[in-house]
C-alpha cells in the first residue's frame, strides 16, 4: 500500500488535504500522512492495505508514534459521532491537521458531505478570538460543530472584547478534548450557554470515542487494575514501523480490537467513565501514594489558577517530591500559602513554578516533557 507524506508547515492550507484524503477513504488513492516536521520519515510500503491515514501521536511524554488508521475505522468514528450528537453538521477547523483531532474534522466533513471552514489563526500559527469569530462568520451550515482544546476555549471565554462569545454560542456542539478541562472552565462555559461535549480518546482510537463519560455507539470500555482499555471498530491498526509497540498497545479477542491506554479510570454507578490520571501519575513520597490528578484538582480550585500540572522529582530522603507548574498571574508565595489549608502534608507541592499559561504542544496538549524538565532544573538549583 502506497503512502503520501504531506508536509503541513505553518501557513499550509489544510483544505488541500481534502481531495487526497477523500480518495484514500474511498480506497481509490494512497494513504495520506500529514506531518509538521520537515524531516520526518515514513516507511513505505504500508503493511496494511486498508490504511487511509497515518497520524502522529502528540509526543506529550516522549517520541511520537505513527498511528495507522484504516478507512473503516475512520468511517466508524464519523458515523458514531453523528449518531451520538444526533446530526451531521458543518465543521470549523481550529486545530492542526497533522494531529488526529484536526484530521478528523476533515474526515467527518468528507463523510457528512460538507465543507469545513478554517480558522485563519490556524494558518498563522496561533489562535485568537478574532480569528475564531472571523471563521464562524463565514460558516453557512444550519448545524455547526467545532473541536477545541481547553486552552482555546479559555481564551475565547476570557476575551475582554467578547468578540467570539456570540459565535461560540451559535455552535450546536463544542467538542472539548486533548487535555483535562478544569471545573472552573466548564462552569464558565455553562454560564455562557456554550454547548460543551467533553471527549476522551487518542490517535489510537481515531480521536474521541467517549463523550461526556459515555462510550460512542460500538465502543466498549474495560478496566484492568484501573487501567482503561478501549475497544471498538475505530481502534487503529497499529504503529507504523514499530511492531513491538503495536504488540504492547493493541490486541484482538476475535470479536473486537482493543487499545490499552496509558490512563487510569473509574466507572461510576451511572456507567460513566471518569479518567483519574495517567498510569504513571502516582507519586510515592515518604512511603505514601499521592495522586498527581487529585493534587492538580485541588490547585485548580485556588482563585486565580487557570490550570495546573503536577509531577514529581527525585528526593534522597523521601524518594520523590511533589512539584507543580501552575498557570496564574498571582505570586508563587500566595499560591503556596493557599495550598496549606487545602492539601495534606504529603500532597503539598514542595516546589512550585508559575507562568501565565502552561506550555503546550501545537495540538493543545500539555507539554509534559518541557514542564518536567523545568521542574527538575528548578529542583536541582533550589529555585521555585
C-alpha positions in Angstrom: 0.0 0.0 0.0 1.4 3.4 -1.0 1.7 6.3 1.4 2.0 10.0 0.6 3.6 12.1 3.4 2.2 15.6 3.3 4.2 18.3 5.0 1.9 20.8 6.8 4.1 23.7 8.0 2.8 27.0 9.4 0.8 28.7 6.7 -0.1 25.5 4.9 -3.7 25.4 3.6 -5.3 22.3 5.3 -8.1 22.1 2.8 -5.6 21.0 0.2 -5.8 17.7 2.0 -9.4 17.2 1.3 -9.1 15.6 -2.2 -6.3 13.1 -1.4 -8.0 12.3 1.8 -11.3 11.6 0.1 -9.6 9.3 -2.4 -7.8 7.5 0.4 -11.1 7.0 2.4 -12.7 5.6 -0.7 -9.8 3.2 -1.4 -9.1 5.0 -4.7 -5.7 6.5 -3.7 -2.7 6.2 -1.4 -2.9 6.8 2.3 -2.1 10.3 3.5 0.3 11.2 6.3 0.1 14.8 7.3 3.1 15.9 9.3 4.6 19.0 10.8 8.3 18.1 10.9 10.2 18.6 7.6 12.5 15.6 8.0 10.0 13.1 9.5 10.5 9.7 7.8 7.6 7.3 6.9 8.4 3.7 6.0 6.9 2.6 2.7 5.0 0.4 1.7 2.4 0.2 4.5 1.9 -3.3 6.0 -1.9 -2.9 5.8 -3.7 -2.3 2.5 -6.8 -0.8 4.3 -4.9 2.2 5.9 -6.2 5.6 4.8 -4.2 7.9 7.1 -1.2 7.9 9.3 -1.1 10.4 12.1 1.5 11.0 14.8 0.6 10.9 18.5 1.2 14.1 20.3 4.5 13.1 21.8 3.5 14.8 25.1 5.5 12.3 27.0 8.3 11.5 24.6 8.8 10.3 21.0 5.6 10.5 18.8 4.3 7.2 17.3 3.0 7.0 13.7 -0.6 5.6 14.1 -2.2 3.7 11.2 -5.9 4.5 10.8 -8.0 2.4 8.4 -10.8 3.7 6.2 -13.2 1.5 8.1 -12.0 2.8 11.5 -12.4 6.4 10.4 -15.8 5.8 8.9 -16.9 4.1 12.1 -15.7 7.0 14.2 -17.5 9.5 12.0 -20.8 7.6 12.0 -20.7 7.1 15.8 -20.1 10.8 16.3 -23.0 11.8 14.2 -25.2 9.2 15.9 -24.4 10.4 19.4 -24.8 14.0 18.5 -28.0 13.3 16.6 -27.0 15.3 13.5 -24.4 15.9 10.7 -23.1 19.4 10.5 -20.6 21.9 9.0 -17.3 21.9 10.9 -14.9 24.6 11.8 -11.2 23.6 11.7 -9.3 25.2 14.5 -6.6 22.6 15.2 -3.6 21.4 13.2 -4.4 18.6 10.7 -1.2 16.7 11.5 -2.9 15.6 14.7 -5.9 13.4 14.9 -8.4 16.0 16.2 -7.7 18.3 13.3 -7.6 15.5 10.7 -10.9 14.2 12.0 -12.6 17.5 11.2 -11.7 16.8 7.5 -12.6 13.2 7.7 -16.0 13.9 9.3 -16.6 16.7 6.7 -16.0 14.2 3.9 -18.4 11.7 5.4 -21.0 14.4 6.0 -20.7 15.9 2.6 -20.0 19.3 4.0 -17.0 21.7 3.6 -15.2 22.9 6.7 -14.3 26.5 7.4 -10.7 27.1 8.5 -10.0 29.4 11.4 -7.4 31.8 9.8 -5.3 31.7 13.0 -4.5 28.1 12.2 -2.8 29.3 9.0 -0.9 32.0 11.0 0.3 29.5 13.6 -1.7 31.0 16.5 -5.2 31.1 18.0 -7.1 34.3 18.6 -10.7 35.2 19.4 -10.8 37.5 16.4 -9.7 34.7 14.1 -12.4 32.4 15.6 -15.1 34.9 15.1 -14.0 35.6 11.5 -14.2 31.9 10.7 -17.6 31.5 12.4 -19.0 34.4 10.4 -18.0 32.5 7.2 -20.0 29.4 8.1 -23.2 28.7 6.3 -24.4 25.4 7.8 -27.6 25.3 9.9 -25.8 22.9 12.3 -22.3 23.7 13.4 -19.5 21.8 15.3 -16.0 22.8 16.4 -13.3 20.8 18.1 -11.3 22.8 20.7 -8.7 22.1 23.4 -9.3 23.7 26.9 -6.7 26.5 26.3 -8.6 27.6 23.2 -12.0 27.6 25.0 -10.5 29.5 27.9 -9.1 32.2 25.6 -12.5 32.6 23.9 -14.3 32.9 27.2 -11.7 35.3 28.7 -11.5 37.6 25.6 -12.0 41.1 27.0 -13.7 42.2 23.8 -16.1 39.2 23.9 -15.9 39.1 20.1 -16.2 35.4 19.9 -18.9 34.7 22.5 -21.9 35.1 20.2 -20.2 32.9 17.6 -19.3 30.3 20.3 -22.9 30.1 21.5 -24.0 29.5 17.9 -22.3 26.1 17.7 -24.6 23.1 18.3 -21.6 21.3 19.8 -18.2 22.3 21.0 -16.1 19.1 21.3 -13.6 19.6 24.0 -10.6 17.3 24.4 -6.9 16.8 24.2 -6.3 17.7 27.8 -8.2 17.8 31.1 -10.6 20.7 31.4 -10.8 22.4 34.9 -14.1 22.6 36.7 -13.8 26.4 36.6 -13.6 26.3 32.8 -16.6 24.0 32.4 -18.6 26.2 34.8 -17.7 29.3 32.8 -18.8 27.6 29.6 -22.1 26.6 31.1 -22.7 30.2 32.4 -22.2 31.5 28.8 -24.6 28.8 27.4 -21.8 27.1 25.4 -22.7 23.6 24.5 -19.6 21.7 25.5 -19.2 18.0 25.0 -16.1 16.6 26.8 -14.4 14.0 24.7 -11.9 11.3 25.6 -9.8 9.3 23.2 -6.5 9.5 21.3 -4.9 8.9 17.9 -5.1 5.2 18.5 -9.0 5.4 18.7 -9.4 7.9 15.8 -9.8 10.6 18.3 -12.5 11.0 20.9 -14.6 7.8 21.4 -16.1 8.6 24.8 -18.4 11.6 25.1 -19.2 13.1 28.5 -18.1 9.8 30.0 -20.3 7.6 27.8 -18.8 5.5 25.0 -19.9 6.1 21.5 -22.1 3.5 19.8 -20.0 0.4 19.1 -17.3 1.4 21.7 -16.6 -0.7 24.8 -14.7 0.2 28.0 -12.8 -2.3 30.1 -10.7 -1.6 33.2 -7.7 -3.8 34.1 -6.4 -3.0 37.5 -7.7 0.5 36.9 -6.1 1.0 33.5 -8.5 2.0 30.7 -8.9 -0.3 27.7 -11.0 1.0 24.7 -12.4 -1.4 22.2 -14.4 -1.0 19.0 -14.3 -0.6 15.2 -12.4 2.7 15.4 -9.3 1.3 17.1 -6.2 1.8 15.0 -4.3 -0.9 13.0 -1.1 -0.3 15.0 2.0 1.8 14.8 3.9 2.1 11.6 7.4 0.7 11.7 7.0 -0.3 15.4 5.8 -3.9 15.7 6.9 -4.2 19.3 5.0 -1.1 20.4 2.0 -2.3 18.5 2.1 -5.7 20.3 2.2 -3.9 23.7 -0.7 -1.5 23.0 -3.2 -3.4 20.8 -4.9 -6.8 20.9 -7.8 -8.5 19.3 -10.1 -11.0 21.1 -11.7 -12.4 18.0 -14.7 -10.1 18.2 -13.2 -6.7 18.9 -9.9 -4.8 18.6 -8.7 -3.2 21.8 -6.3 -0.4 22.7 -4.5 -0.3 26.1 -4.4 3.3 27.1 -1.9 5.0 29.5 -4.7 6.2 31.7 -6.4 5.0 34.8 -10.1 5.4 35.3 -13.2 4.6 37.2 -16.8 3.7 36.1 -19.5 5.5 38.1 -22.8 3.9 39.2 -24.3 5.5 36.1 -21.8 3.8 33.9 -19.9 7.0 33.0 -16.1 6.8 32.7 -14.0 9.2 34.8 -10.4 9.5 33.9 -8.4 9.7 37.1 -5.0 10.3 35.6 -2.1 8.7 33.8 -0.8 5.3 35.0 2.5 7.0 35.9 0.8 9.8 37.8 1.0 8.1 41.2 3.8 9.7 43.3 5.5 7.8 46.1 6.7 10.2 48.7 7.9 9.0 52.1 6.1 5.7 51.6 2.7 7.5 50.8 1.0 7.3 47.5 -0.1 10.7 46.2 -2.4 11.1 43.1 -1.0 13.8 40.9 -4.5 14.3 39.5 -6.0 14.8 43.0 -3.4 17.5 43.8 -4.0 19.1 40.4 -7.7 19.3 41.0 -7.2 21.0 44.4 -4.7 23.5 42.9 -7.2 24.4 40.2 -9.7 25.5 43.0 -7.3 28.2 44.1 -8.6 31.6 43.0 -6.6 32.9 40.0 -5.2 29.5 39.0 -6.1 28.8 35.3 -4.6 25.3 35.1 -2.0 23.2 36.9 0.4 20.3 36.1 1.6 18.1 39.0 4.6 15.8 38.8 7.5 14.6 40.9 11.3 15.0 41.2 13.7 12.5 42.9 14.4 13.2 46.5 17.2 11.5 48.6 15.1 11.4 51.7 11.5 11.0 50.6 12.1 9.0 47.3 10.0 11.6 45.3 8.8 15.1 46.0 5.5 16.5 44.8 6.1 19.5 42.5 3.8 21.6 40.4 3.7 24.0 37.4 0.8 26.5 37.7 -0.8 28.9 35.2 -1.6 32.0 37.2 -0.8 35.7 37.4 -0.6 35.6 41.2 2.7 35.4 43.1 4.1 31.9 43.8 4.2 32.7 47.6 0.4 33.4 47.6 -0.4 30.2 45.7 1.7 28.1 48.1 0.1 29.8 51.1 -3.4 28.9 49.9 -2.5 25.3 49.3 -1.6 24.9 53.0 -5.3 24.7 54.0 -6.3 22.7 51.0 -3.7 19.8 50.9 -2.5 17.3 53.5 1.2 17.1 54.3 2.5 14.6 51.7 0.3 16.2 49.0 1.7 19.7 49.3 4.0 20.7 46.4 7.5 21.2 47.7 8.3 23.2 44.7 6.0 25.3 42.6 6.7 27.2 39.3 4.3 29.7 37.9 3.7 31.2 34.4 0.8 33.0 32.7 0.0 29.8 30.8 1.1 26.1 30.8 3.5 25.3 27.9 1.6 23.5 25.3 2.3 21.4 22.2 0.9 22.5 18.8 -2.2 20.3 19.3 -3.1 22.0 22.6 -1.9 19.2 24.9 0.2 20.0 27.9 3.9 19.8 27.1 4.7 17.4 29.9 8.3 16.9 28.8 9.0 20.7 28.9 7.4 21.2 32.3 9.1 18.1 33.9 12.5 19.4 32.6 11.8 22.9 34.1 10.8 21.4 37.4 13.8 19.1 37.5 16.1 22.1 36.8 14.5 24.2 39.4 14.8 21.4 42.0 18.4 20.9 41.2 19.2 24.6 41.7 17.0 25.2 44.7 14.7 27.6 42.7 11.0 27.8 42.9 
